[in-house]
Amino acid sequence: MLRRNVEKELKEYYLNKGESILILTGARQVGKSYIIRETAKLHFKHYIEINLSVDFNGSKYFDGISSPEDFYLQISSLYGNNLGNVDDTIIFLDEI
């Protein structure tokens, strides 16, 4: 894998526990999803990916959600043991 400048930025983001949401934008087909997948799996024990272009029920995950805690609870009911605690889990929402 080619090393990219964005990897350094992502590592800093992952290590900063005060951050909660990251939005990565850019041209199509340049590897944004790939780089998130690869770096997130190295920095978090639990990795959940929800691709909203494939998972047509994905938008229902947000019904009735009013806080990050509500969202985490909803996701934990769907993914069960694949979801750890907030500190060791990353949830990647792709194709929003």
C-alpha positions as CSV (number, residue, x, y, z in Angstrom):
1,M,0.0,0.0,0.0
2,L,1.3,3.4,-0.9
3,R,1.8,5.6,2.2
4,R,-0.3,8.8,2.0
5,N,-0.2,12.0,3.9
6,V,-3.8,11.4,4.9
7,E,-2.7,8.4,7.0
8,K,-0.8,10.7,9.3
9,E,-3.9,12.9,9.7
10,L,-6.1,9.9,10.3
11,K,-3.7,8.5,13.0
12,E,-3.8,11.8,14.8
13,Y,-7.6,11.8,14.6
14,Y,-7.9,8.3,15.9
15,L,-5.6,9.0,18.9
16,N,-7.5,12.2,19.8
17,K,-10.2,10.8,22.1
18,G,-12.0,14.2,22.1
19,E,-13.0,13.9,18.5
20,S,-16.2,12.2,17.5
21,I,-17.0,12.7,13.9
22,L,-14.7,12.8,10.9
23,I,-15.9,13.7,7.4
24,L,-13.5,12.8,4.6
25,T,-14.3,14.4,1.2
26,G,-12.6,14.2,-2.1
27,A,-12.8,13.1,-5.7
28,R,-14.5,9.9,-6.6
29,Q,-12.5,6.6,-6.8
30,V,-9.3,7.9,-5.2
31,G,-9.3,5.5,-2.2
32,K,-11.1,7.4,0.6
33,S,-13.0,4.3,1.8
34,Y,-10.0,2.1,1.4
35,I,-7.8,4.3,3.5
36,I,-10.4,4.5,6.3
37,R,-10.9,0.8,6.3
38,E,-7.2,0.0,6.5
39,T,-6.2,2.5,9.1
40,A,-9.2,2.2,11.3
41,K,-8.7,-1.6,11.6
42,L,-5.1,-0.9,12.8
43,H,-6.2,1.5,15.5
44,F,-9.5,0.1,16.9
45,K,-10.3,-3.3,18.3
46,H,-13.8,-3.2,16.8
47,Y,-14.7,-1.9,13.4
48,I,-18.2,-1.6,12.0
49,E,-18.9,-0.4,8.5
50,I,-22.3,0.6,7.2
51,N,-22.3,1.4,3.5
52,L,-25.5,3.3,2.8
53,S,-25.3,2.7,-0.9
54,V,-25.6,-1.1,-0.4
55,D,-27.5,-1.3,2.9
56,F,-30.9,0.0,2.0
57,N,-32.0,-0.3,5.7
58,G,-29.1,2.0,6.7
59,S,-31.2,5.1,7.0
60,K,-33.4,3.3,9.5
61,Y,-30.5,3.2,11.9
62,F,-31.1,6.9,12.5
63,D,-34.9,6.8,13.1
64,G,-35.6,8.2,16.6
65,I,-32.0,9.0,17.3
66,S,-31.4,12.2,19.2
67,S,-27.9,11.7,20.6
68,P,-24.6,9.8,20.0
69,E,-25.5,7.5,22.9
70,D,-28.8,6.6,21.2
71,F,-27.0,5.9,18.0
72,Y,-24.5,3.7,19.7
73,L,-27.2,1.8,21.5
74,Q,-29.1,1.2,18.2
75,I,-25.9,0.0,16.5
76,S,-25.1,-2.3,19.5
77,S,-28.5,-3.9,19.2
78,L,-27.8,-4.7,15.5
79,Y,-24.1,-5.7,15.8
80,G,-24.0,-7.2,19.3
81,N,-20.6,-8.8,20.1
82,N,-18.9,-7.1,17.1
83,L,-19.3,-3.8,19.0
84,G,-17.0,-3.0,21.9
85,N,-17.1,0.0,24.1
86,V,-17.0,3.6,22.8
87,D,-13.2,3.8,23.2
88,D,-12.3,0.8,21.2
89,T,-14.9,0.9,18.4
90,I,-15.1,2.9,15.2
91,I,-18.3,3.1,13.1
92,F,-17.6,4.0,9.5
93,L,-20.6,5.3,7.6
94,D,-19.8,5.1,3.9
95,E,-21.6,6.7,1.0
96,I,-23.7,9.1,3.0
